[in-house]
Amino acid sequence: MKNLLICTLILTSLLSCAQEKRTIKGETEFQKEINADYKDASKSPLKEKDRKNFEGLDFFKFDSTYVVKADFIRTPNEKAFKMKTTTSRRPVYVKYGELAFKLKGENFKLNVYQNQDLIKKDGYENYLFLPFLDETNGLESYGGGRYIDTRIPEGDTMVIDFNKAYNPYCAYNDKYSCPIVPRKNYLKTRVEAGVKAFDKY
């Protein structure tokens, strides 16, 4: 009888773990990874009360239209500058290049930046920061714009996948200091891809 009770407890525990793992939602690898990170207390930017009920972020449906090939124009003579953030912190960035691309038949350009402290860390030597604003901000997506992580390409083209656009941590928790998207990176179009605005629980 005792053994049966122990087995029942183990089985119940395993089932509850399996159910917890099933709550990680996402249609793409990117969506699954970001949802897993946000559920993980050691990585999540969410407040504890939001994380407890968290099942997954809201995303626009994956759309290959928003995977674009851009001309990558390096801008090697740019001066370092202090980027504004949501706090008094001013991290040093350099405009590394410009990305010229077509989206739904229209021409657009975005500046891509390099964080001068981050590139000193292992694994981030070729990391680039692509923040942008668009006409979904404040409606379906976070009002402060979104970010895309990318890397320095070997050639003169770069693929931008707007389906991987994510919110600044400030969208979830005001304890963070987040770079404010430069106004020059405003796209006068709706980018219906990536992470949507967060509904706090």
C-alpha positions as CSV (number, residue, x, y, z in Angstrom):
1,M,0.0,0.0,0.0
2,K,2.9,2.3,0.9
3,N,4.6,1.6,-2.4
4,L,1.4,2.3,-4.3
5,L,1.1,5.7,-2.6
6,I,4.8,6.6,-3.4
7,C,4.3,5.5,-7.0
8,T,1.1,7.6,-7.2
9,L,2.9,10.7,-5.8
10,I,5.8,10.3,-8.2
11,L,3.4,9.9,-11.2
12,T,1.4,13.0,-10.1
13,S,4.7,15.0,-9.8
14,L,5.8,13.8,-13.3
15,L,2.5,14.7,-14.8
16,S,2.5,18.2,-13.3
17,C,6.0,18.8,-14.6
18,A,4.9,17.6,-18.1
19,Q,1.9,19.9,-17.9
20,E,4.3,22.8,-17.0
21,K,6.5,22.1,-19.9
22,R,3.5,22.0,-22.3
23,T,2.6,25.6,-21.4
24,I,5.7,26.8,-23.4
25,K,3.9,28.1,-26.5
26,G,5.2,29.2,-29.9
27,E,4.8,28.5,-33.6
28,T,8.5,29.1,-34.4
29,E,11.8,28.3,-32.7
30,F,12.3,32.0,-31.8
31,Q,8.8,32.1,-30.2
32,K,9.5,29.0,-28.2
33,E,12.9,30.2,-27.0
34,I,11.7,33.6,-25.9
35,N,8.7,32.1,-24.1
36,A,10.9,29.6,-22.3
37,D,13.3,32.3,-21.2
38,Y,10.5,34.5,-19.9
39,K,9.1,31.7,-17.9
40,D,12.5,31.0,-16.4
41,A,13.0,33.0,-13.2
42,S,16.8,33.3,-13.7
43,K,16.3,34.9,-17.2
44,S,12.9,36.5,-17.2
45,P,12.3,40.3,-17.3
46,L,8.8,39.7,-16.0
47,K,7.7,40.8,-12.6
48,E,7.1,37.8,-10.3
49,K,3.3,38.2,-10.3
50,D,3.3,38.3,-14.1
51,R,5.6,35.3,-14.4
52,K,3.5,33.1,-12.2
53,N,0.6,33.2,-14.6
54,F,2.7,33.4,-17.8
55,E,2.0,31.0,-20.6
56,G,3.5,32.8,-23.5
57,L,3.8,36.2,-25.2
58,D,1.4,37.3,-27.9
59,F,3.0,37.3,-31.4
60,F,1.9,38.4,-34.8
61,K,1.5,35.3,-37.0
62,F,4.7,34.4,-38.7
63,D,4.8,36.1,-42.2
64,S,7.6,35.5,-44.6
65,T,6.8,38.9,-46.2
66,Y,8.7,40.4,-43.2
67,V,11.9,38.4,-43.9
68,V,13.7,40.9,-46.1
69,K,17.1,41.0,-47.8
70,A,18.7,44.4,-47.1
71,D,21.7,46.1,-48.7
72,F,24.3,46.6,-45.9
73,I,26.2,49.8,-46.2
74,R,29.0,50.1,-43.6
75,T,29.6,53.6,-42.1
76,P,33.2,53.3,-40.7
77,N,33.8,57.0,-39.9
78,E,30.9,57.4,-37.4
79,K,31.7,58.9,-34.0
80,A,30.6,57.2,-30.8
81,F,27.7,58.7,-29.0
82,K,25.7,58.2,-25.8
83,M,22.3,56.7,-26.6
84,K,19.4,57.9,-24.6
85,T,17.6,55.3,-22.4
86,T,14.5,55.2,-20.2
87,T,16.8,56.1,-17.2
88,S,19.8,58.4,-16.7
89,R,22.1,55.6,-18.0
90,R,23.8,56.5,-21.4
91,P,25.5,53.5,-23.0
92,V,28.0,54.3,-25.7
93,Y,27.1,53.2,-29.3
94,V,28.4,53.7,-32.8
95,K,26.3,53.7,-35.9
96,Y,27.8,50.7,-37.6
97,G,25.9,50.8,-40.9
98,E,22.7,51.4,-42.8
99,L,20.3,48.8,-44.1
100,A,18.3,49.6,-47.3
101,F,15.5,47.3,-48.1
102,K,12.1,46.9,-49.8
103,L,9.0,46.0,-47.7
104,K,5.7,45.4,-49.5
105,G,7.0,47.3,-52.5
106,E,8.2,50.4,-50.5
107,N,11.8,51.5,-49.9
108,F,13.0,51.9,-46.4
109,K,16.3,52.5,-44.5
110,L,17.3,51.6,-40.9
111,N,20.5,52.4,-39.0
112,V,22.1,49.6,-37.2
113,Y,24.2,50.2,-34.1
114,Q,27.1,48.6,-32.1
115,N,27.3,48.8,-28.3
116,Q,30.9,49.6,-27.5
117,D,30.9,47.9,-24.1
118,L,29.1,44.8,-25.2
119,I,31.5,44.0,-28.0
120,K,34.2,43.5,-25.4
121,K,32.3,40.4,-24.1
122,D,33.0,36.9,-25.4
123,G,30.5,36.0,-28.1
124,Y,29.3,39.5,-28.7
125,E,32.3,40.8,-30.8
126,N,30.2,40.9,-34.0
127,Y,26.8,41.7,-32.3
128,L,24.7,44.5,-33.8
129,F,21.6,46.3,-32.4
130,L,18.7,47.1,-34.7
131,P,15.9,49.1,-32.9
132,F,12.9,50.4,-34.9
133,L,9.6,52.1,-34.6
134,D,6.6,51.5,-36.8
135,E,2.9,52.3,-37.1
136,T,1.7,49.4,-34.9
137,N,3.4,51.0,-31.9
138,G,0.9,51.9,-29.2
139,L,-1.7,49.8,-30.8
140,E,-0.9,46.1,-31.3
141,S,2.8,46.5,-30.4
142,Y,4.7,48.2,-27.6
143,G,4.6,52.0,-27.8
144,G,8.3,52.4,-27.4
145,G,9.2,50.4,-30.4
146,R,11.0,47.0,-30.7
147,Y,14.5,45.6,-31.1
148,I,16.1,42.9,-33.4
149,D,19.4,41.2,-32.5
150,T,21.7,40.7,-35.5
151,R,25.4,40.1,-36.4
152,I,27.8,41.7,-38.7
153,P,27.5,40.0,-42.1
154,E,30.5,38.9,-44.1
155,G,29.3,40.5,-47.3
156,D,27.2,43.6,-48.3
157,T,23.8,42.1,-47.6
158,M,21.9,41.2,-44.5
159,V,18.6,39.4,-43.9
160,I,16.3,41.2,-41.5
161,D,13.6,38.9,-40.0
162,F,11.0,41.2,-38.4
163,N,9.3,38.1,-37.1
164,K,12.1,38.1,-34.5
165,A,11.4,41.6,-33.3
166,Y,11.0,41.7,-29.5
167,N,10.1,44.3,-26.9
168,P,12.5,46.2,-24.6
169,Y,12.5,44.7,-21.1
170,C,10.9,48.0,-20.0
171,A,7.7,46.8,-21.6
172,Y,7.5,44.3,-18.8
173,N,9.2,45.8,-15.9
174,D,10.1,49.5,-15.2
175,K,13.2,48.4,-13.2
176,Y,15.1,48.1,-16.5
177,S,17.0,50.8,-18.4
178,C,16.3,50.4,-22.1
179,P,17.7,52.3,-25.1
180,I,15.2,54.7,-26.7
181,V,14.7,53.9,-30.4
182,P,16.3,56.8,-32.4
183,R,13.7,58.7,-34.4
184,K,15.7,58.0,-37.6
185,N,14.7,54.4,-37.3
186,Y,11.0,55.1,-37.7
187,L,9.3,53.0,-40.5
188,K,6.3,54.7,-41.9
189,T,4.4,51.4,-42.3
190,R,2.8,48.7,-40.2
191,V,5.2,45.9,-39.2
192,E,2.8,43.1,-38.4
193,A,5.5,40.7,-37.2
194,G,7.3,39.8,-34.0
195,V,6.2,40.3,-30.4
196,K,3.0,42.2,-29.7
197,A,2.3,44.5,-26.7
198,F,2.3,42.7,-23.3
199,D,-0.9,42.4,-21.3
200,K,0.1,42.4,-17.6
201,Y,-1.8,40.0,-15.4
